[in-house]
Amino acid sequence: MDYFFTEEEQMIQETARQIALEKVVPVRQELDERDEFPREILKTMGTSDLLGIYIPEEYGGLGMGSLAMCIAIEEISRACVGVSTAYAANALGTYPFLLYGTEEQKKKYLPGIATGEKIVAFGLTEANAGSDASGIQTTAKLDGDEYVLNGTKQWITNGGEADIYTIIAITNRSKGARGASAFIVEKDAPGFSCGKKEEKMGIRCSATTELIMEDCRIPKENIIGREGMGFIVAMKTLDKARVGVGAQGVGVAQGATDEAIAYARQRIQFGQPVIAFQAVQHMLADMATQTEAARGLVYTAARYMDTGAKDVAKISAMAKLFATDTGMKVTTDAVQVMGGAGYMKEYPVEKMMRDAKILQIYEGTNQIQRNIVGQALIKEAATNK
């Protein structure tokens, strides 16, 4: 399909594809087996301008939008979702102060993020605050010219590797979700540390840790927006980022389809390649069709977001849930097409299937995405009466 990319978008696609093929594919299995964070690959992305795609030009970025980010994420995910998670999580952690930060915050942090000098993480999830983000227990209290944070975040992507963390904490418990605020916490802040690194089914090269704040002190100017904006900051950030998770689903589905086709062409059974059997052709046809449908929805959502539309929650949720469900189904089917070989670590579809599962879970489970879509439909129906 020709999606009529601009010249700049085509360059992003070519650059991301080259990095995926030359830097990611040769080491993806080793990174997975060793749980090794892809720092050198991220540095290459920084020098190639991929880390600054969404950052305005005045802060050292390319000044492009969601579609360009999705193009890059898809190409990296085609090779390795673990690497693309480390890459995309950088944007997830940056969006809060890019969207709501002060000019001083943007000037201080964005240039280093654009070049890859600084890695970022987003700290929302806690033991009792996953799908229910309003259940946050981490607190922040103003003490003179500093905020003092106490609490623990869990399952934080890029945890332990990031230099900058966006943390959502409660500043006024009596106001419920409206009492949450967002803060920028640097890794060397007093009282801040990272806990254990999690052992995961997939995306193993992506670092996932606890964040621990024990009387963690940060300057009061590190608040994002103002007190009470934290829940809005978090939800708008997720609306912005979820289409990128959809792009991960498209990428891993395309990668798995490519591998299944290549294997089916060279695997001989009953005197002919298995791709000659109609049963296999039908599976591959469904995989390709589902992947293309997911790609179309993700690109449409990204383009809509790039128009500056305010209410993007529904289309972002649709893109995330459909594309990541597709990623899970297509990778599973790829293993089936390849039979016993697909189940072996010698071939990448085994890893792709493990990696794909998390896409249905993080940044809001796909059940939560369906809730978001359903609630939007109810609101629209009431408005259109």
C-alpha atoms as a printed R data frame, in Angstrom:
    type eleno elety resid chain resno       x       y      z
1   ATOM     1    CA   MET     A     1   0.000   0.000  0.000
2   ATOM     2    CA   ASP     A     2   1.106   3.547 -0.765
3   ATOM     3    CA   TYR     A     3   0.208   5.763  2.182
4   ATOM     4    CA   PHE     A     4   1.476   8.898  0.406
5   ATOM     5    CA   PHE     A     5   4.203   9.729  2.879
6   ATOM     6    CA   THR     A     6   5.976  13.039  2.519
7   ATOM     7    CA   GLU     A     7   9.632  13.048  1.559
8   ATOM     8    CA   GLU     A     8  10.556  13.588  5.201
9   ATOM     9    CA   GLU     A     9   8.372  10.684  6.339
10  ATOM    10    CA   GLN     A    10   9.945   8.437  3.716
11  ATOM    11    CA   MET     A    11  13.380   9.374  5.050
12  ATOM    12    CA   ILE     A    12  12.257   8.476  8.577
13  ATOM    13    CA   GLN     A    13  11.032   5.095  7.325
14  ATOM    14    CA   GLU     A    14  14.261   4.378  5.440
15  ATOM    15    CA   THR     A    15  16.454   5.413  8.365
16  ATOM    16    CA   ALA     A    16  14.480   3.340 10.879
17  ATOM    17    CA   ARG     A    17  14.462   0.342  8.542
18  ATOM    18    CA   GLN     A    18  18.224   0.566  8.034
19  ATOM    19    CA   ILE     A    19  18.874   0.731 11.779
20  ATOM    20    CA   ALA     A    20  16.482  -2.185 12.331
21  ATOM    21    CA   LEU     A    21  18.209  -4.362  9.758
22  ATOM    22    CA   GLU     A    22  21.814  -3.406 10.491
23  ATOM    23    CA   LYS     A    23  21.803  -2.770 14.236
24  ATOM    24    CA   VAL     A    24  18.803  -4.582 15.724
25  ATOM    25    CA   VAL     A    25  18.347  -7.854 13.814
26  ATOM    26    CA   PRO     A    26  21.938  -9.098 14.347
27  ATOM    27    CA   VAL     A    27  21.735  -8.725 18.154
28  ATOM    28    CA   ARG     A    28  18.037  -9.137 19.012
29  ATOM    29    CA   GLN     A    29  18.336 -12.739 20.177
30  ATOM    30    CA   GLU     A    30  21.401 -12.004 22.291
31  ATOM    31    CA   LEU     A    31  19.765  -8.922 23.847
32  ATOM    32    CA   ASP     A    32  16.690 -11.016 24.665
33  ATOM    33    CA   GLU     A    33  18.650 -13.862 26.241
34  ATOM    34    CA   ARG     A    34  20.879 -11.542 28.284
35  ATOM    35    CA   ASP     A    35  18.146  -9.058 29.324
36  ATOM    36    CA   GLU     A    36  20.489  -6.389 27.980
37  ATOM    37    CA   PHE     A    37  19.248  -2.830 27.510
38  ATOM    38    CA   PRO     A    38  19.891  -1.618 23.919
39  ATOM    39    CA   ARG     A    39  21.778   1.514 24.911
40  ATOM    40    CA   GLU     A    40  24.123   1.502 21.917
41  ATOM    41    CA   ILE     A    41  21.185   1.167 19.537
42  ATOM    42    CA   LEU     A    42  19.455   4.105 21.230
43  ATOM    43    CA   LYS     A    43  22.628   6.153 20.789
44  ATOM    44    CA   THR     A    44  22.537   5.345 17.074
45  ATOM    45    CA   MET     A    45  18.898   6.427 16.975
46  ATOM    46    CA   GLY     A    46  19.897   9.683 18.641
47  ATOM    47    CA   THR     A    47  22.611  10.487 16.120
48  ATOM    48    CA   SER     A    48  20.165   9.558 13.325
49  ATOM    49    CA   ASP     A    49  17.527  12.016 14.652
50  ATOM    50    CA   LEU     A    50  14.979   9.276 15.415
51  ATOM    51    CA   LEU     A    51  14.814  10.224 19.107
52  ATOM    52    CA   GLY     A    52  13.893  13.793 18.215
53  ATOM    53    CA   ILE     A    53  11.149  13.108 15.658
54  ATOM    54    CA   TYR     A    54   8.321  14.535 17.804
55  ATOM    55    CA   ILE     A    55  10.374  17.265 19.517
56  ATOM    56    CA   PRO     A    56  10.000  20.790 18.071
57  ATOM    57    CA   GLU     A    57  12.875  22.141 16.014
58  ATOM    58    CA   GLU     A    58  13.592  24.949 18.476
59  ATOM    59    CA   TYR     A    59  14.596  22.290 21.027
60  ATOM    60    CA   GLY     A    60  16.771  20.279 18.664
61  ATOM    61    CA   GLY     A    61  14.184  17.900 17.217
62  ATOM    62    CA   LEU     A    62  12.656  17.401 13.781
63  ATOM    63    CA   GLY     A    63   9.311  18.967 14.666
64  ATOM    64    CA   MET     A    64   7.290  16.117 13.164
65  ATOM    65    CA   GLY     A    65   4.235  14.399 14.584
66  ATOM    66    CA   SER     A    66   2.522  11.171 15.551
67  ATOM    67    CA   LEU     A    67   2.542   9.669 12.060
68  ATOM    68    CA   ALA     A    68   6.313  10.018 11.738
69  ATOM    69    CA   MET     A    69   6.754   8.443 15.169
70  ATOM    70    CA   CYS     A    70   4.473   5.542 14.217
71  ATOM    71    CA   ILE     A    71   6.447   4.973 11.018
72  ATOM    72    CA   ALA     A    72   9.691   4.698 12.997
73  ATOM    73    CA   ILE     A    73   8.178   2.561 15.765
74  ATOM    74    CA   GLU     A    74   6.694   0.147 13.222
75  ATOM    75    CA   GLU     A    75  10.020  -0.392 11.472
76  ATOM    76    CA   ILE     A    76  11.910  -0.997 14.724
77  ATOM    77    CA   SER     A    77   9.139  -3.314 15.998
78  ATOM    78    CA   ARG     A    78   9.393  -5.363 12.827
79  ATOM    79    CA   ALA     A    79  12.829  -6.363 14.056
80  ATOM    80    CA   CYS     A    80  12.375  -6.329 17.856
81  ATOM    81    CA   VAL     A    81   9.535  -5.111 20.074
82  ATOM    82    CA   GLY     A    82  11.887  -5.006 23.057
83  ATOM    83    CA   VAL     A    83  14.069  -2.409 21.360
84  ATOM    84    CA   SER     A    84  11.047  -0.469 20.097
85  ATOM    85    CA   THR     A    85   9.648  -0.414 23.645
86  ATOM    86    CA   ALA     A    86  12.804   1.225 24.982
87  ATOM    87    CA   TYR     A    87  12.588   3.673 22.080
88  ATOM    88    CA   ALA     A    88   8.880   4.484 22.359
89  ATOM    89    CA   ALA     A    89   8.944   4.734 26.168
90  ATOM    90    CA   ASN     A    90  11.361   7.624 25.780
91  ATOM    91    CA   ALA     A    91   8.572   9.570 24.075
92  ATOM    92    CA   LEU     A    92   6.000   8.390 26.635
93  ATOM    93    CA   GLY     A    93   8.067   9.911 29.429
94  ATOM    94    CA   THR     A    94   8.700  13.110 27.470
95  ATOM    95    CA   TYR     A    95   5.150  13.897 26.322
96  ATOM    96    CA   PRO     A    96   3.995  15.194 29.759
97  ATOM    97    CA   PHE     A    97   6.347  18.161 29.845
98  ATOM    98    CA   LEU     A    98   6.305  18.564 26.077
99  ATOM    99    CA   LEU     A    99   2.517  18.991 26.287
100 ATOM   100    CA   TYR     A   100   2.221  20.851 29.606
101 ATOM   101    CA   GLY     A   101   5.710  21.898 30.688
102 ATOM   102    CA   THR     A   102   7.087  25.399 31.092
103 ATOM   103    CA   GLU     A   103   9.425  26.968 28.568
104 ATOM   104    CA   GLU     A   104  12.242  26.572 31.089
105 ATOM   105    CA   GLN     A   105  11.559  22.840 31.463
106 ATOM   106    CA   LYS     A   106  11.498  22.331 27.705
107 ATOM   107    CA   LYS     A   107  14.751  24.226 27.181
108 ATOM   108    CA   LYS     A   108  16.426  22.320 29.989
109 ATOM   109    CA   TYR     A   109  15.447  18.773 29.016
110 ATOM   110    CA   LEU     A   110  14.310  18.444 25.407
111 ATOM   111    CA   PRO     A   111  17.613  19.078 23.581
112 ATOM   112    CA   GLY     A   112  19.360  16.268 25.474
113 ATOM   113    CA   ILE     A   113  16.424  13.923 24.856
114 ATOM   114    CA   ALA     A   114  16.456  14.689 21.134
115 ATOM   115    CA   THR     A   115  20.118  13.687 20.791
116 ATOM   116    CA   GLY     A   116  19.844  10.571 22.969
117 ATOM   117    CA   GLU     A   117  22.058  12.042 25.676
118 ATOM   118    CA   LYS     A   118  19.150  11.667 28.126
119 ATOM   119    CA   ILE     A   119  16.770   8.710 28.420
120 ATOM   120    CA   VAL     A   120  13.285   9.213 29.873
121 ATOM   121    CA   ALA     A   121  10.693   7.066 31.669
122 ATOM   122    CA   PHE     A   122   7.039   7.516 32.673
123 ATOM   123    CA   GLY     A   123   6.089   6.651 36.269
124 ATOM   124    CA   LEU     A   124   2.356   6.062 36.711
125 ATOM   125    CA   THR     A   125   1.724   2.384 37.563
126 ATOM   126    CA   GLU     A   126   1.724   1.167 41.157
127 ATOM   127    CA   ALA     A   127   0.740  -2.043 42.946
128 ATOM   128    CA   ASN     A   128  -2.788  -0.691 43.429
129 ATOM   129    CA   ALA     A   129  -2.918   1.638 40.434
130 ATOM   130    CA   GLY     A   130  -2.773  -0.119 37.091
131 ATOM   131    CA   SER     A   131  -5.898   0.075 34.974
132 ATOM   132    CA   ASP     A   132  -7.352   2.170 37.802
133 ATOM   133    CA   ALA     A   133  -4.899   5.048 37.577
134 ATOM   134    CA   SER     A   134  -6.889   6.972 40.194
135 ATOM   135    CA   GLY     A   135  -5.635   4.513 42.842
136 ATOM   136    CA   ILE     A   136  -2.218   6.196 43.093
137 ATOM   137    CA   GLN     A   137  -0.671   6.103 46.581
138 ATOM   138    CA   THR     A   138   2.588   7.990 45.923
139 ATOM   139    CA   THR     A   139   2.432  11.420 47.553
140 ATOM   140    CA   ALA     A   140   4.114  14.770 46.992
141 ATOM   141    CA   LYS     A   141   4.092  17.506 49.637
142 ATOM   142    CA   LEU     A   142   5.408  21.018 49.252
143 ATOM   143    CA   ASP     A   143   8.093  21.843 51.817
144 ATOM   144    CA   GLY     A   144   9.449  25.333 51.259
145 ATOM   145    CA   ASP     A   145  11.044  25.448 47.827
146 ATOM   146    CA   GLU     A   146  10.912  21.674 47.356
147 ATOM   147    CA   TYR     A   147   8.400  18.902 46.880
148 ATOM   148    CA   VAL     A   148   8.965  15.763 48.944
149 ATOM   149    CA   LEU     A   149   7.841  12.554 47.235
150 ATOM   150    CA   ASN     A   150   7.145   9.233 48.936
151 ATOM   151    CA   GLY     A   151   5.953   6.018 47.341
152 ATOM   152    CA   THR     A   152   6.801   3.199 44.968
153 ATOM   153    CA   LYS     A   153   6.083   2.789 41.269
154 ATOM   154    CA   GLN     A   154   6.222  -0.630 39.626
155 ATOM   155    CA   TRP     A   155   6.738  -2.093 36.150
156 ATOM   156    CA   ILE     A   156   8.282   1.129 34.867
157 ATOM   157    CA   THR     A   157   9.709   0.840 31.358
158 ATOM   158    CA   ASN     A   158  13.250   2.240 31.045
159 ATOM   159    CA   GLY     A   159  13.462   2.137 34.839
160 ATOM   160    CA   GLY     A   160  17.028   2.074 36.066
161 ATOM   161    CA   GLU     A   161  18.288   3.230 32.670
162 ATOM   162    CA   ALA     A   162  16.541   6.592 32.413
163 ATOM   163    CA   ASP     A   163  18.064   9.892 33.444
164 ATOM   164    CA   ILE     A   164  14.703  11.683 33.749
165 ATOM   165    CA   TYR     A   165  11.430  10.364 35.178
166 ATOM   166    CA   THR     A   166   7.934  11.800 34.904
167 ATOM   167    CA   ILE     A   167   6.173  10.864 38.143
168 ATOM   168    CA   ILE     A   168   2.460  11.117 38.930
169 ATOM   169    CA   ALA     A   169   1.837  11.666 42.649
170 ATOM   170    CA   ILE     A   170  -0.983  12.795 44.927
171 ATOM   171    CA   THR     A   171  -0.728  16.349 46.269
172 ATOM   172    CA   ASN     A   172  -4.260  16.528 47.724
173 ATOM   173    CA   ARG     A   173  -5.855  13.219 48.720
174 ATOM   174    CA   SER     A   174  -9.240  14.801 49.478
175 ATOM   175    CA   LYS     A   175  -9.762  15.695 45.805
176 ATOM   176    CA   GLY     A   176  -9.402  12.139 44.520
177 ATOM   177    CA   ALA     A   177  -8.118  11.950 40.948
178 ATOM   178    CA   ARG     A   178  -8.150  15.756 40.793
179 ATOM   179    CA   GLY     A   179  -5.605  15.797 43.592
180 ATOM   180    CA   ALA     A   180  -2.860  14.204 41.474
181 ATOM   181    CA   SER     A   181   0.059  16.194 40.078
182 ATOM   182    CA   ALA     A   182   2.908  15.468 37.665
183 ATOM   183    CA   PHE     A   183   6.592  16.010 38.391
184 ATOM   184    CA   ILE     A   184   9.987  15.755 36.725
185 ATOM   185    CA   VAL     A   185  12.404  13.715 38.830
186 ATOM   186    CA   GLU     A   186  16.054  13.328 37.844
187 ATOM   187    CA   LYS     A   187  17.791  10.047 38.620
188 ATOM   188    CA   ASP     A   188  20.236  11.625 41.089
189 ATOM   189    CA   ALA     A   189  17.517  13.351 43.153
190 ATOM   190    CA   PRO     A   190  18.034  12.749 46.912
191 ATOM   191    CA   GLY     A   191  15.823   9.887 48.103
192 ATOM   192    CA   PHE     A   192  15.231   8.436 44.627
193 ATOM   193    CA   SER     A   193  16.307   4.906 43.703
194 ATOM   194    CA   CYS     A   194  15.330   1.999 41.483
195 ATOM   195    CA   GLY     A   195  14.315  -1.414 42.783
196 ATOM   196    CA   LYS     A   196  14.624  -4.857 41.263
197 ATOM   197    CA   LYS     A   197  14.749  -5.417 37.527
198 ATOM   198    CA   GLU     A   198  11.821  -7.598 36.515
199 ATOM   199    CA   GLU     A   199  12.165 -10.949 34.740
200 ATOM   200    CA   LYS     A   200   9.645 -10.917 31.896
201 ATOM   201    CA   MET     A   201   8.091 -13.264 29.350
202 ATOM   202    CA   GLY     A   202   8.933 -10.949 26.482
203 ATOM   203    CA   ILE     A   203  10.485  -7.564 25.645
204 ATOM   204    CA   ARG     A   204  13.355  -8.782 27.793
205 ATOM   205    CA   CYS     A   205  15.897  -6.224 26.564
206 ATOM   206    CA   SER     A   206  13.565  -3.452 27.709
207 ATOM   207    CA   ALA     A   207  14.376  -2.559 31.325
208 ATOM   208    CA   THR     A   208  11.417  -2.790 33.735
209 ATOM   209    CA   THR     A   209  11.947  -1.850 37.391
210 ATOM   210    CA   GLU     A   210  10.421  -0.400 40.514
211 ATOM   211    CA   LEU     A   211  10.965   3.265 41.321
212 ATOM   212    CA   ILE     A   212  11.366   4.031 45.010
213 ATOM   213    CA   MET     A   213  10.942   7.483 46.516
214 ATOM   214    CA   GLU     A   214  11.813   7.909 50.190
215 ATOM   215    CA   ASP     A   215  11.615  11.571 51.168
216 ATOM   216    CA   CYS     A   216  12.731  12.298 47.620
217 ATOM   217    CA   ARG     A   217  13.318  16.015 47.245
218 ATOM   218    CA   ILE     A   218  12.938  17.901 43.988
219 ATOM   219    CA   PRO     A   219  12.753  21.660 43.243
220 ATOM   220    CA   LYS     A   220   9.196  22.990 43.257
221 ATOM   221    CA   GLU     A   221   9.702  24.267 39.697
222 ATOM   222    CA   ASN     A   222   9.794  20.596 38.604
223 ATOM   223    CA   ILE     A   223   6.032  20.363 38.781
224 ATOM   224    CA   ILE     A   224   4.436  19.943 35.340
225 ATOM   225    CA   GLY     A   225   1.621  22.415 34.835
226 ATOM   226    CA   ARG     A   226   0.149  23.050 38.265
227 ATOM   227    CA   GLU     A   227  -1.094  21.050 41.245
228 ATOM   228    CA   GLY     A   228  -4.143  18.968 40.424
229 ATOM   229    CA   MET     A   229  -3.299  18.520 36.735
230 ATOM   230    CA   GLY     A   230  -1.595  15.160 37.118
231 ATOM   231    CA   PHE     A   231  -4.501  12.962 36.052
232 ATOM   232    CA   ILE     A   232  -5.134  15.119 32.973
233 ATOM   233    CA   VAL     A   233  -1.419  15.077 32.132
234 ATOM   234    CA   ALA     A   234  -1.338  11.281 32.431
235 ATOM   235    CA   MET     A   235  -4.495  10.645 30.384
236 ATOM   236    CA   LYS     A   236  -3.563  13.065 27.591
237 ATOM   237    CA   THR     A   237  -0.086  11.551 27.491
238 ATOM   238    CA   LEU     A   238  -1.529   8.061 27.130
239 ATOM   239    CA   ASP     A   239  -3.955   9.243 24.428
240 ATOM   240    CA   LYS     A   240  -0.941  10.587 22.546
241 ATOM   241    CA   ALA     A   241   1.243   7.520 23.070
242 ATOM   242    CA   ARG     A   242  -1.228   4.660 22.554
243 ATOM   243    CA   VAL     A   243  -1.205   4.993 18.794
244 ATOM   244    CA   GLY     A   244   2.511   4.216 19.023
245 ATOM   245    CA   VAL     A   245   1.703   0.951 20.805
246 ATOM   246    CA   GLY     A   246  -0.605   0.233 17.883
247 ATOM   247    CA   ALA     A   247   2.362   0.806 15.576
248 ATOM   248    CA   GLN     A   248   4.291  -1.769 17.593
249 ATOM   249    CA   GLY     A   249   1.472  -4.246 16.937
250 ATOM   250    CA   VAL     A   250   1.625  -3.532 13.213
251 ATOM   251    CA   GLY     A   251   5.410  -3.885 13.164
252 ATOM   252    CA   VAL     A   252   5.571  -7.209 14.973
253 ATOM   253    CA   ALA     A   253   2.707  -8.558 12.819
254 ATOM   254    CA   GLN     A   254   4.555  -7.561  9.645
255 ATOM   255    CA   GLY     A   255   7.797  -9.044 10.900
256 ATOM   256    CA   ALA     A   256   6.102 -12.329 11.771
257 ATOM   257    CA   THR     A   257   4.305 -12.459  8.410
258 ATOM   258    CA   ASP     A   258   7.597 -11.902  6.588
259 ATOM   259    CA   GLU     A   259   9.261 -14.732  8.510
260 ATOM   260    CA   ALA     A   260   6.334 -17.124  7.971
261 ATOM   261    CA   ILE     A   261   6.259 -16.483  4.222
262 ATOM   262    CA   ALA     A   262  10.022 -16.955  3.883
263 ATOM   263    CA   TYR     A   263   9.874 -20.237  5.797
264 ATOM   264    CA   ALA     A   264   6.804 -21.534  3.937
265 ATOM   265    CA   ARG     A   265   8.566 -20.955  0.628
266 ATOM   266    CA   GLN     A   266  11.581 -23.078  1.504
267 ATOM   267    CA   ARG     A   267   9.997 -25.798  3.669
268 ATOM   268    CA   ILE     A   268   9.337 -28.856  1.513
269 ATOM   269    CA   GLN     A   269   6.604 -31.350  2.414
270 ATOM   270    CA   PHE     A   270   5.019 -33.973  0.157
271 ATOM   271    CA   GLY     A   271   7.372 -32.881 -2.600
272 ATOM   272    CA   GLN     A   272   6.499 -29.190 -2.678
273 ATOM   273    CA   PRO     A   273   6.914 -25.991 -0.622
274 ATOM   274    CA   VAL     A   274   4.240 -25.740  2.082
275 ATOM   275    CA   ILE     A   275   3.261 -22.310  0.700
276 ATOM   276    CA   ALA     A   276   1.760 -24.208 -2.242
277 ATOM   277    CA   PHE     A   277  -0.928 -25.683  0.039
278 ATOM   278    CA   GLN     A   278  -4.137 -23.712  0.098
279 ATOM   279    CA   ALA     A   279  -4.536 -24.101  3.871
280 ATOM   280    CA   VAL     A   280  -1.220 -22.310  4.397
281 ATOM   281    CA   GLN     A   281  -1.982 -19.693  1.741
282 ATOM   282    CA   HIS     A   282  -5.242 -18.853  3.513
283 ATOM   283    CA   MET     A   283  -3.475 -18.391  6.839
284 ATOM   284    CA   LEU     A   284  -0.886 -16.127  5.239
285 ATOM   285    CA   ALA     A   285  -3.601 -14.207  3.390
286 ATOM   286    CA   ASP     A   286  -5.448 -13.558  6.651
287 ATOM   287    CA   MET     A   287  -2.229 -12.506  8.388
288 ATOM   288    CA   ALA     A   288  -1.376 -10.044  5.618
289 ATOM   289    CA   THR     A   289  -4.924  -8.661  5.456
290 ATOM   290    CA   GLN     A   290  -5.205  -8.203  9.213
291 ATOM   291    CA   THR     A   291  -1.811  -6.495  9.333
292 ATOM   292    CA   GLU     A   292  -2.734  -4.084  6.537
293 ATOM   293    CA   ALA     A   293  -6.063  -3.268  8.188
294 ATOM   294    CA   ALA     A   294  -4.280  -2.529 11.460
295 ATOM   295    CA   ARG     A   295  -1.718  -0.365  9.672
296 ATOM   296    CA   GLY     A   296  -4.462   1.648  7.990
297 ATOM   297    CA   LEU     A   297  -6.199   2.311 11.310
298 ATOM   298    CA   VAL     A   298  -2.966   3.280 13.086
299 ATOM   299    CA   TYR     A   299  -1.930   5.674 10.309
300 ATOM   300    CA   THR     A   300  -5.424   7.181 10.182
301 ATOM   301    CA   ALA     A   301  -5.401   7.741 13.942
302 ATOM   302    CA   ALA     A   302  -1.918   9.265 13.804
303 ATOM   303    CA   ARG     A   303  -2.849  11.598 10.953
304 ATOM   304    CA   TYR     A   304  -5.973  12.681 12.822
305 ATOM   305    CA   MET     A   305  -3.879  13.440 15.899
306 ATOM   306    CA   ASP     A   306  -1.478  15.468 13.767
307 ATOM   307    CA   THR     A   307  -4.338  17.772 12.729
308 ATOM   308    CA   GLY     A   308  -4.340  19.075 16.285
309 ATOM   309    CA   ALA     A   309  -7.671  17.465 17.137
310 ATOM   310    CA   LYS     A   310  -8.412  17.726 20.852
311 ATOM   311    CA   ASP     A   311 -10.530  14.629 21.483
312 ATOM   312    CA   VAL     A   312  -8.403  11.721 20.287
313 ATOM   313    CA   ALA     A   313  -9.101   9.222 23.076
314 ATOM   314    CA   LYS     A   314 -11.521   7.075 21.052
315 ATOM   315    CA   ILE     A   315  -9.487   6.776 17.853
316 ATOM   316    CA   SER     A   316  -6.259   6.257 19.816
317 ATOM   317    CA   ALA     A   317  -7.894   3.479 21.862
318 ATOM   318    CA   MET     A   318  -9.295   1.870 18.703
319 ATOM   319    CA   ALA     A   319  -5.895   1.872 17.030
320 ATOM   320    CA   LYS     A   320  -4.178   0.440 20.091
321 ATOM   321    CA   LEU     A   321  -6.620  -2.370 20.752
322 ATOM   322    CA   PHE     A   322  -7.131  -3.455 17.144
323 ATOM   323    CA   ALA     A   323  -3.480  -3.350 16.105
324 ATOM   324    CA   THR     A   324  -2.165  -5.087 19.217
325 ATOM   325    CA   ASP     A   325  -4.830  -7.801 19.076
326 ATOM   326    CA   THR     A   326  -3.711  -8.233 15.473
327 ATOM   327    CA   GLY     A   327  -0.072  -8.441 16.530
328 ATOM   328    CA   MET     A   328  -0.873 -11.223 18.993
329 ATOM   329    CA   LYS     A   329  -2.980 -13.187 16.516
330 ATOM   330    CA   VAL     A   330  -0.588 -12.852 13.598
331 ATOM   331    CA   THR     A   331   2.494 -13.853 15.604
332 ATOM   332    CA   THR     A   332   0.618 -16.880 16.951
333 ATOM   333    CA   ASP     A   333  -0.391 -17.835 13.410
334 ATOM   334    CA   ALA     A   334   3.190 -17.374 12.229
335 ATOM   335    CA   VAL     A   335   4.346 -19.934 14.783
336 ATOM   336    CA   GLN     A   336   1.613 -22.284 13.519
337 ATOM   337    CA   VAL     A   337   2.595 -21.844  9.871
338 ATOM   338    CA   MET     A   338   6.190 -22.694 10.752
339 ATOM   339    CA   GLY     A   339   5.193 -25.650 12.900
340 ATOM   340    CA   GLY     A   340   7.852 -27.054 15.210
341 ATOM   341    CA   ALA     A   341  10.447 -24.665 13.781
342 ATOM   342    CA   GLY     A   342   8.323 -21.702 14.828
343 ATOM   343    CA   TYR     A   343   8.438 -22.888 18.428
344 ATOM   344    CA   MET     A   344  12.228 -22.962 18.482
345 ATOM   345    CA   LYS     A   345  14.472 -20.070 19.507
346 ATOM   346    CA   GLU     A   346  16.442 -20.630 16.326
347 ATOM   347    CA   TYR     A   347  13.694 -18.690 14.526
348 ATOM   348    CA   PRO     A   348  12.539 -15.199 15.570
349 ATOM   349    CA   VAL     A   349   8.757 -15.829 15.568
350 ATOM   350    CA   GLU     A   350   9.013 -17.541 18.961
351 ATOM   351    CA   LYS     A   351  10.318 -14.277 20.401
352 ATOM   352    CA   MET     A   352   7.842 -12.194 18.402
353 ATOM   353    CA   MET     A   353   4.945 -14.138 19.904
354 ATOM   354    CA   ARG     A   354   6.289 -13.627 23.442
355 ATOM   355    CA   ASP     A   355   6.889  -9.936 22.793
356 ATOM   356    CA   ALA     A   356   3.461  -9.328 21.248
357 ATOM   357    CA   LYS     A   357   1.532 -10.269 24.398
358 ATOM   358    CA   ILE     A   358   2.591  -7.212 26.399
359 ATOM   359    CA   LEU     A   359   1.160  -4.913 23.730
360 ATOM   360    CA   GLN     A   360  -2.344  -5.988 24.759
361 ATOM   361    CA   ILE     A   361  -1.530  -5.116 28.381
362 ATOM   362    CA   TYR     A   362   0.629  -2.042 28.845
363 ATOM   363    CA   GLU     A   363  -0.463   1.586 28.427
364 ATOM   364    CA   GLY     A   364  -3.973   0.414 29.280
365 ATOM   365    CA   THR     A   365  -5.179  -3.142 28.728
366 ATOM   366    CA   ASN     A   366  -7.266  -3.753 25.640
367 ATOM   367    CA   GLN     A   367 -10.273  -4.290 27.885
368 ATOM   368    CA   ILE     A   368  -9.778  -0.741 29.170
369 ATOM   369    CA   GLN     A   369  -9.446   0.490 25.566
370 ATOM   370    CA   ARG     A   370 -12.842  -1.034 24.801
371 ATOM   371    CA   ASN     A   371 -14.248   0.796 27.825
372 ATOM   372    CA   ILE     A   372 -12.864   4.067 26.459
373 ATOM   373    CA   VAL     A   373 -14.406   3.440 23.039
374 ATOM   374    CA   GLY     A   374 -17.723   2.386 24.558
375 ATOM   375    CA   GLN     A   375 -17.907   5.461 26.789
376 ATOM   376    CA   ALA     A   376 -17.123   7.687 23.814
377 ATOM   377    CA   LEU     A   377 -19.950   6.079 21.831
378 ATOM   378    CA   ILE     A   378 -22.390   6.669 24.706
379 ATOM   379    CA   LYS     A   379 -21.318  10.322 24.897
380 ATOM   380    CA   GLU     A   380 -21.658  10.771 21.140
381 ATOM   381    CA   ALA     A   381 -25.089   9.170 21.104
382 ATOM   382    CA   ALA     A   382 -26.292  11.478 23.878
383 ATOM   383    CA   THR     A   383 -24.876  14.535 22.085
384 ATOM   384    CA   ASN     A   384 -26.449  13.609 18.753
385 ATOM   385    CA   LYS     A   385 -29.993  13.210 20.113
